[in-house]
């Protein structure tokens, strides 16, 4: 099977989105993610986690990253189409303006 990196995009940063939730809302949201994880089953290699406080590093130095990426997951699937199908009904898409990208992790040459 091939590995796929899933990136979760949102107009609001993950720390900001999580800060606005009370304990009950956070638990309800987490349960939706756990339900999705159960549906993905053995194809979910790493549930991942929210991302924040990013820096972009260039030859000119580093600055705060301007990114909409708020989290990641790692999947294993037979094909890109299969990996994409595993994202059907994902709770991240309940957030207004949210999107999900799925990338195939390509083999390193010579490895």
LINWORA-V508240 format. One record per residue. OMEGA is omega in degrees with one decimal (* if undefined). NEAR is the number of other C-alpha atoms within 12 Angstrom. Layout:
<<OMEGA | NEAR> <OMEGA | NEAR>>
This chain:
<<-178.8 | 19> <176.1 | 22> <179.0 | 25> <175.8 | 32> <179.6 | 30> <176.9 | 35> <-179.9 | 30> <-180.0 | 36> <177.0 | 27> <179.0 | 28> <179.4 | 21> <-179.9 | 26> <179.1 | 27> <178.6 | 28> <178.6 | 20> <179.9 | 16> <-178.9 | 24> <-178.6 | 20> <-177.6 | 13> <-176.9 | 14> <169.5 | 16> <-175.4 | 12> <-178.9 | 12> <179.3 | 11> <178.5 | 15> <179.3 | 16> <178.5 | 14> <177.9 | 15> <179.2 | 23> <178.7 | 22> <176.7 | 16> <177.7 | 20> <180.0 | 26> <176.2 | 20> <177.2 | 17> <-179.7 | 26> <178.4 | 27> <178.0 | 17> <179.6 | 18> <175.0 | 28> <-175.4 | 18> <179.8 | 17> <178.5 | 29> <-177.4 | 29> <-178.3 | 23> <179.4 | 20> <-177.4 | 27> <179.9 | 20> <176.5 | 19> <178.9 | 27> <177.3 | 26> <176.2 | 23> <-175.4 | 19> <173.2 | 20> <173.9 | 14> <-176.5 | 14> <178.2 | 12> <176.8 | 10> <-179.5 | 7> <-178.9 | 7> <-178.9 | 10> <-179.8 | 12> <175.9 | 14> <-179.0 | 13> <174.4 | 18> <-174.7 | 17> <175.4 | 22> <178.9 | 25> <-178.5 | 28> <180.0 | 33> <-178.1 | 32> <167.9 | 30> <175.7 | 35> <178.1 | 31> <165.2 | 35> <-178.3 | 30> <-179.3 | 28> <-176.7 | 17> <175.9 | 20> <178.4 | 24> <178.6 | 17> <179.2 | 21> <178.8 | 31> <-179.9 | 26> <177.6 | 20> <-179.2 | 30> <179.0 | 34> <179.0 | 19> <-178.8 | 18> <-176.8 | 29> <178.2 | 23> <-177.1 | 33> <174.8 | 22> <-179.6 | 17> <178.5 | 19> <177.8 | 13> <-177.6 | 15> <173.6 | 24> <179.7 | 26> <173.2 | 31> <176.8 | 26> <-178.8 | 28> <172.0 | 24> <174.6 | 24> <-175.9 | 19> <178.0 | 14> <174.5 | 11> <178.8 | 6> <177.7 | 5> <-178.8 | 5> <* | 5>>
